[in-house]
Amino acid sequence: MYHLYGISNCDTVKKAKKHLEKKDIEFQFHDFKKNILTRELLERWKKFQGDWPVNSRGRIFKQLKDEYIKATDAKKINLMLENTSLIKRPVLEKGSKVLYFGYDVDFYNGL
């Protein structure tokens, strides 16, 4: 089973959802704003990315940039859990294996 994590009103997340639906790929959507994220998820995503999965182009990151940059890993996790718009999205997993961050037509066509 695929799992797609993101925010419902995010345009990139909408594209990913639409692509999966169009290909009749069964998935469960987890909205950052409605479902509680865990440290374990963030750590798994960090392991896949090689760094914390932060949306550095977003408005919330720009507001918290100085605090985030100076923060310890534990504080960065708390910032992401408290401000879920900080997290890069969408995140696509199959089972508990991270497959992709963001949306790329070619990647999603290969599913």
C-alpha positions as CSV (number, residue, x, y, z in Angstrom):
1,M,0.0,0.0,0.0
2,Y,1.2,3.4,-0.9
3,H,1.1,6.3,1.6
4,L,1.1,9.9,0.5
5,Y,1.9,12.5,3.1
6,G,1.3,16.2,2.7
7,I,-1.1,19.1,3.1
8,S,-4.5,19.0,1.3
9,N,-4.4,22.5,-0.1
10,C,-0.8,22.2,-1.4
11,D,-0.7,22.4,-5.2
12,T,2.1,19.9,-5.5
13,V,0.3,17.4,-3.2
14,K,-2.8,17.9,-5.3
15,K,-0.9,17.0,-8.5
16,A,0.6,13.8,-6.8
17,K,-2.9,12.7,-5.6
18,K,-4.4,13.3,-9.0
19,H,-1.7,11.4,-10.7
20,L,-2.1,8.4,-8.4
21,E,-5.9,8.4,-8.8
22,K,-5.6,8.7,-12.6
23,K,-3.4,5.6,-12.6
24,D,-5.8,3.8,-10.2
25,I,-3.0,3.3,-7.7
26,E,-4.4,2.7,-4.3
27,F,-3.0,4.9,-1.6
28,Q,-3.8,6.4,1.8
29,F,-3.4,10.1,2.2
30,H,-2.1,11.5,5.5
31,D,-2.7,15.2,5.9
32,F,0.0,16.9,8.0
33,K,-2.7,19.3,9.4
34,K,-5.1,16.5,10.5
35,N,-2.9,13.5,11.3
36,I,-0.3,13.5,14.0
37,L,3.2,13.2,12.6
38,T,5.8,11.3,14.6
39,R,9.5,11.8,15.3
40,E,10.0,8.3,13.8
41,L,8.5,9.5,10.5
42,L,10.7,12.6,10.4
43,E,13.8,10.5,11.2
44,R,13.0,8.0,8.5
45,W,12.6,10.8,6.0
46,K,15.8,12.4,7.2
47,K,17.6,9.1,6.6
48,F,16.2,8.9,3.1
49,Q,17.1,12.5,2.2
50,G,20.4,12.8,4.1
51,D,19.0,15.8,5.9
52,W,15.8,17.0,7.6
53,P,13.0,17.2,5.0
54,V,12.5,20.9,5.2
55,N,10.6,23.0,2.6
56,S,13.2,25.8,2.5
57,R,11.2,27.7,-0.2
58,G,8.1,28.0,1.9
59,R,6.8,31.0,3.8
60,I,6.9,29.4,7.2
61,F,10.6,28.4,6.7
62,K,11.4,32.0,5.8
63,Q,9.7,33.1,9.0
64,L,11.6,30.5,11.2
65,K,14.8,30.4,9.2
66,D,17.1,31.9,11.8
67,E,15.6,29.8,14.6
68,Y,15.7,26.6,12.5
69,I,19.3,27.1,11.4
70,K,20.5,27.6,15.0
71,A,18.5,24.7,16.4
72,T,19.7,21.3,17.6
73,D,18.2,18.2,15.8
74,A,15.8,17.8,18.7
75,K,14.6,21.4,18.3
76,K,14.3,21.0,14.5
77,I,12.0,18.0,15.0
78,N,9.9,20.0,17.4
79,L,9.7,22.9,15.0
80,M,8.6,20.6,12.2
81,L,6.0,18.9,14.4
82,E,4.6,22.3,15.5
83,N,4.8,23.9,12.1
84,T,4.0,21.1,9.6
85,S,4.3,23.5,6.7
86,L,8.0,23.4,7.3
87,I,8.1,19.8,5.9
88,K,8.8,19.2,2.2
89,R,5.9,17.6,0.5
90,P,4.5,15.4,-0.7
91,V,6.2,12.4,0.7
92,L,5.5,9.1,-1.1
93,E,6.1,5.8,0.7
94,K,5.3,2.2,0.0
95,G,4.7,0.4,3.2
96,S,7.3,2.1,5.4
97,K,9.9,2.6,2.6
98,V,10.3,6.2,1.4
99,L,10.2,6.4,-2.3
100,Y,10.1,10.1,-3.2
101,F,9.9,13.7,-2.0
102,G,8.0,16.2,-4.1
103,Y,6.2,15.5,-7.3
104,D,7.9,14.5,-10.6
105,V,5.8,13.3,-13.5
106,D,8.4,10.9,-14.8
107,F,8.8,9.3,-11.3
108,Y,5.1,9.0,-10.8
109,N,4.6,7.6,-14.3
110,G,7.1,4.8,-13.4
111,L,5.0,3.6,-10.5
